[in-house]
């Protein structure tokens, strides 16, 4: 089984982990009702996606 030849320094370890941060999910605006929604998903407020009513919200 492979074993590291040298100890990984704190700088190398932390530089590798610098990209592990979690970002907030991106939001887009619904063109029908102008409420925030997740991109590429049906709007939860009006039920529209790509200009068509997909879900009846009433």
VEXPANU-370026 format. One record per residue (C-alpha): x, z, y; residue in one letter; residue number from 1. Coordinates in Angstrom, 1 decimal, always signed. Layout:
REM residues N
{east = X; up = Z; north = Y; code = A; pos = NUM} .
...
//
This chain:
REM residues 58
{east = +0.0; up = +0.0; north = +0.0; code = X; pos = 1} .
{east = +1.4; up = -0.9; north = +3.4; code = X; pos = 2} .
{east = +2.7; up = +1.9; north = +5.6; code = X; pos = 3} .
{east = +3.6; up = +1.7; north = +9.3; code = X; pos = 4} .
{east = +7.3; up = +1.5; north = +9.9; code = X; pos = 5} .
{east = +7.2; up = +3.2; north = +13.4; code = X; pos = 6} .
{east = +4.8; up = +5.6; north = +15.0; code = X; pos = 7} .
{east = +2.3; up = +3.8; north = +17.3; code = X; pos = 8} .
{east = +2.9; up = +5.0; north = +20.9; code = X; pos = 9} .
{east = +0.2; up = +6.4; north = +23.0; code = X; pos = 10} .
{east = +0.4; up = +3.5; north = +25.4; code = X; pos = 11} .
{east = -0.1; up = +0.9; north = +22.7; code = X; pos = 12} .
{east = -2.8; up = +2.9; north = +21.1; code = X; pos = 13} .
{east = -4.7; up = +3.4; north = +24.4; code = X; pos = 14} .
{east = -4.2; up = -0.2; north = +25.4; code = X; pos = 15} .
{east = -5.9; up = -1.3; north = +22.2; code = X; pos = 16} .
{east = -8.8; up = +1.0; north = +22.8; code = X; pos = 17} .
{east = -9.3; up = -0.1; north = +26.4; code = X; pos = 18} .
{east = -11.8; up = -2.7; north = +25.2; code = X; pos = 19} .
{east = -13.9; up = -0.3; north = +23.2; code = X; pos = 20} .
{east = -16.1; up = +0.8; north = +26.1; code = X; pos = 21} .
{east = -19.8; up = +0.4; north = +25.9; code = X; pos = 22} .
{east = -21.6; up = -1.5; north = +28.7; code = X; pos = 23} .
{east = -25.2; up = -1.2; north = +29.7; code = X; pos = 24} .
{east = -27.3; up = -4.1; north = +28.4; code = X; pos = 25} .
{east = -27.7; up = -7.0; north = +30.7; code = X; pos = 26} .
{east = -31.1; up = -7.4; north = +32.5; code = X; pos = 27} .
{east = -32.8; up = -10.6; north = +33.8; code = X; pos = 28} .
{east = -35.9; up = -11.1; north = +35.9; code = X; pos = 29} .
{east = -39.1; up = -12.4; north = +34.3; code = X; pos = 30} .
{east = -40.1; up = -15.6; north = +36.2; code = X; pos = 31} .
{east = -43.8; up = -14.9; north = +35.7; code = X; pos = 32} .
{east = -44.2; up = -11.2; north = +36.8; code = X; pos = 33} .
{east = -40.7; up = -10.5; north = +38.2; code = X; pos = 34} .
{east = -40.1; up = -7.4; north = +36.2; code = X; pos = 35} .
{east = -36.7; up = -6.7; north = +34.5; code = X; pos = 36} .
{east = -36.4; up = -7.8; north = +30.9; code = X; pos = 37} .
{east = -33.7; up = -8.4; north = +28.3; code = X; pos = 38} .
{east = -32.5; up = -12.0; north = +28.3; code = X; pos = 39} .
{east = -33.8; up = -14.3; north = +25.5; code = X; pos = 40} .
{east = -36.7; up = -12.0; north = +24.7; code = X; pos = 41} .
{east = -40.4; up = -11.9; north = +25.4; code = X; pos = 42} .
{east = -41.3; up = -10.0; north = +28.6; code = X; pos = 43} .
{east = -43.0; up = -6.8; north = +27.7; code = X; pos = 44} .
{east = -45.1; up = -6.7; north = +30.8; code = X; pos = 45} .
{east = -46.8; up = -10.1; north = +30.8; code = X; pos = 46} .
{east = -46.0; up = -11.5; north = +27.3; code = X; pos = 47} .
{east = -44.4; up = -14.7; north = +28.5; code = X; pos = 48} .
{east = -41.3; up = -16.5; north = +27.1; code = X; pos = 49} .
{east = -40.0; up = -19.8; north = +28.3; code = X; pos = 50} .
{east = -43.1; up = -20.4; north = +30.4; code = X; pos = 51} .
{east = -45.5; up = -19.9; north = +27.6; code = X; pos = 52} .
{east = -47.7; up = -16.9; north = +26.7; code = X; pos = 53} .
{east = -46.5; up = -15.7; north = +23.4; code = X; pos = 54} .
{east = -48.1; up = -12.2; north = +23.2; code = X; pos = 55} .
{east = -51.5; up = -11.2; north = +24.5; code = X; pos = 56} .
{east = -50.8; up = -8.1; north = +26.5; code = X; pos = 57} .
{east = -54.4; up = -7.2; north = +27.2; code = X; pos = 58} .
//
